[in-house]
């Protein structure tokens, strides 16, 4: 009996030992020999690309646009037209003022009121001007100035309403590149046997405070001309061209 128990015990021990060896072998086959984490089980890191801005920053620009080189300049204000004969007629300037008038088109204002420039300058000598580049006089200054003007102008039949009308029509702000109300003149060439023999006014314009410079350029060369300006009490013809003569 003891011999049978001993044999049974040995068989059990052998069976247990064999199972242990199988478990060890199985575990060893699944283990990473370098003790590293299996790369397949590690999630890959995804780097999301930033979406480009729908509205990329704009390039810096100047806050103020550069004014035209001729803005508000009497000598640089003009018009060029090409006529049916192929000549280009340039009418430049014509908006000069006397230095004593500080930018005011006194020749136009005086003519519109029906007085000479000397009379208007005399009337204006009693005025405290706000300047052509200011925002205008205060109400108190305006009343005082008007009284000074009418003191001289009233004897010539100029009323308060007419003074206001003329003053408002020719008022402008030089600091903003403005010019008083005006109409550009135009002209065309007159040919005889293919040569320029004269200039015809097609639009006399208005608002010229001085004689503009006229240049004619075309197939037979370049010519200059002299203009004559007339002044009236009518805004539509005050400071208009009445004649153009080839030099």
Residue pairs with C-beta under 8 A, 6 or more apart in sequence:
32 38
67 177
68 177
69 76
70 76
70 77
71 177
72 174
72 176
72 177
72 178
72 179
74 93
74 94
74 95
74 96
74 97
74 179
74 209
74 210
75 92
75 93
75 95
75 96
76 92
76 93
77 92
77 93
77 94
77 95
77 179
78 90
78 91
78 92
78 93
78 94
78 184
78 212
78 213
79 90
79 91
79 184
79 185
79 186
80 88
80 89
80 90
80 91
81 88
81 89
81 186
81 187
82 88
82 89
83 89
83 188
83 189
84 188
85 188
85 189
85 191
85 218
86 218
86 219
87 188
87 189
87 196
87 216
87 217
87 218
87 219
88 216
88 217
88 218
89 186
89 187
89 188
89 189
89 199
89 214
89 215
89 216
90 213
90 214
90 215
90 216
90 217
91 184
91 185
91 186
91 187
91 205
91 212
91 213
91 214
92 212
92 213
92 214
92 215
93 210
93 212
93 213
94 208
94 209
94 210
94 211
94 212
94 213
94 227
94 229
95 105
95 179
95 180
95 182
95 207
95 208
95 209
95 210
96 209
96 210
97 103
97 104
97 105
97 106
97 107
97 209
97 210
98 106
98 107
100 121
101 121
102 129
102 131
102 132
103 132
103 133
103 174
104 132
104 170
105 170
105 180
105 207
105 209
105 239
106 117
106 120
106 121
106 124
107 117
107 209
107 210
107 231
107 239
108 170
108 180
108 207
108 209
108 231
108 238
108 239
109 120
109 166
109 167
109 170
110 116
110 117
110 119
110 120
111 231
111 232
111 233
111 238
111 239
112 166
112 169
112 170
112 232
112 233
112 235
112 238
113 120
113 153
113 156
113 158
113 162
113 163
113 166
113 233
114 156
114 157
114 158
114 233
115 153
115 156
115 158
119 152
119 153
119 156
120 153
122 152
123 148
123 149
123 151
123 152
123 153
124 149
126 148
126 149
126 151
126 152
127 145
127 148
127 149
128 137
128 141
128 144
128 145
129 137
129 145
130 136
130 137
130 141
132 172
132 173
132 174
132 175
133 173
133 174
133 175
134 175
136 142
137 145
146 160
146 163
149 163
150 158
150 160
150 163
153 163
169 180
169 181
169 235
170 180
170 181
171 180
172 178
172 179
172 180
172 181
180 207
181 207
181 235
182 205
182 206
182 207
182 208
182 239
183 203
183 205
183 206
183 207
184 203
184 205
185 201
185 203
185 204
185 205
185 208
185 212
185 240
185 241
186 201
186 202
186 203
186 205
187 199
187 200
187 201
187 202
187 203
187 214
187 241
187 244
188 199
188 200
188 202
189 196
189 198
189 199
189 200
189 216
189 218
190 196
190 197
190 198
190 199
190 200
191 197
194 220
195 220
196 216
196 218
196 220
196 223
196 246
197 246
198 246
199 214
199 216
199 225
199 244
199 245
199 246
200 244
201 241
201 242
201 243
201 244
204 237
204 240
204 241
204 242
205 239
205 240
205 241
206 235
206 236
206 237
206 238
206 239
206 240
207 238
207 239
208 229
208 239
208 240
208 241
209 239
210 229
211 226
211 227
211 228
211 229
212 227
212 241
213 224
214 224
214 225
214 226
214 227
214 244
215 222
215 223
215 224
215 225
216 222
216 223
216 224
216 225
216 246
217 223
223 246
223 247
224 246
224 247
225 244
225 245
225 246
225 247
226 244
226 245
226 247
227 241
227 243
227 244
227 245
228 241
228 242
228 243
228 244
228 245
229 239
229 240
229 241
229 242
230 237
230 239
230 240
230 241
230 242
231 238
231 239
232 238
232 240
